[in-house]
């Protein structure tokens, strides 16, 4: 019997990572150091502060994406 090499809790027969850890591995491959930064900033807090930080992180990302979208739309209308 083999266990996941990351969490060392889930049994894995044909692969190195369990499904949950494989998902984390994919996030790390996609977002690189941003994953570590978020984990450090969010999980090194008590539960209430974690919830607040998650909300703040999501809010900031949504605002940044909205600004980029507005700028993209604005540039598109200026060209026409």
FENRAHU-V782789 format. One record per residue. N is the residue number from 1. PHI is phi in whole degrees, -180 to 180 (none if undefined). PSI is psi in whole degrees, -180 to 180 (999 if undefined). BURIAL is # if it has 24 or more other C-alpha atoms within 12 Angstrom, else .. Layout:
BEGIN
N,PHI,PSI,BURIAL + N,PHI,PSI,BURIAL
END
This chain:
BEGIN
1,none,135,. + 2,-117,146,. + 3,-110,156,. + 4,-54,135,. + 5,-74,-16,. + 6,-94,-60,. + 7,-85,-23,. + 8,60,26,. + 9,-119,-42,. + 10,-84,142,. + 11,-81,133,. + 12,-129,126,. + 13,-96,-41,. + 14,-116,-2,. + 15,-142,168,. + 16,-79,-32,. + 17,-116,144,# + 18,-72,173,. + 19,-61,-43,. + 20,-64,-46,. + 21,-70,-32,. + 22,-64,-37,. + 23,-64,-44,. + 24,-62,-42,. + 25,-60,-41,. + 26,-65,-40,. + 27,-61,-42,. + 28,-64,-41,. + 29,-64,-36,. + 30,-78,-46,. + 31,-108,-3,. + 32,50,-126,. + 33,-65,-21,. + 34,-59,-35,. + 35,-62,-46,. + 36,-65,-41,. + 37,-62,-46,. + 38,-65,-44,. + 39,-60,-44,. + 40,-65,-44,. + 41,-72,-32,. + 42,-95,-49,# + 43,-82,-8,. + 44,-91,28,. + 45,-129,165,. + 46,-74,170,. + 47,-57,-46,. + 48,-64,-43,. + 49,-69,-30,. + 50,-62,-47,. + 51,-61,-42,. + 52,-63,-43,. + 53,-66,-40,. + 54,-60,-47,. + 55,-60,-43,. + 56,-65,-43,. + 57,-62,-47,. + 58,-65,-44,. + 59,-59,-45,. + 60,-62,-44,. + 61,-66,-41,. + 62,-64,-44,. + 63,-61,-43,. + 64,-63,-42,. + 65,-68,-37,. + 66,-64,-40,. + 67,-63,-45,. + 68,-62,-41,. + 69,-65,-44,. + 70,-62,-42,. + 71,-64,-40,. + 72,-65,-44,. + 73,-65,-42,. + 74,-61,-44,. + 75,-64,-37,. + 76,-66,-38,. + 77,-76,-29,. + 78,-70,-31,. + 79,-74,-25,. + 80,-85,999,.
END
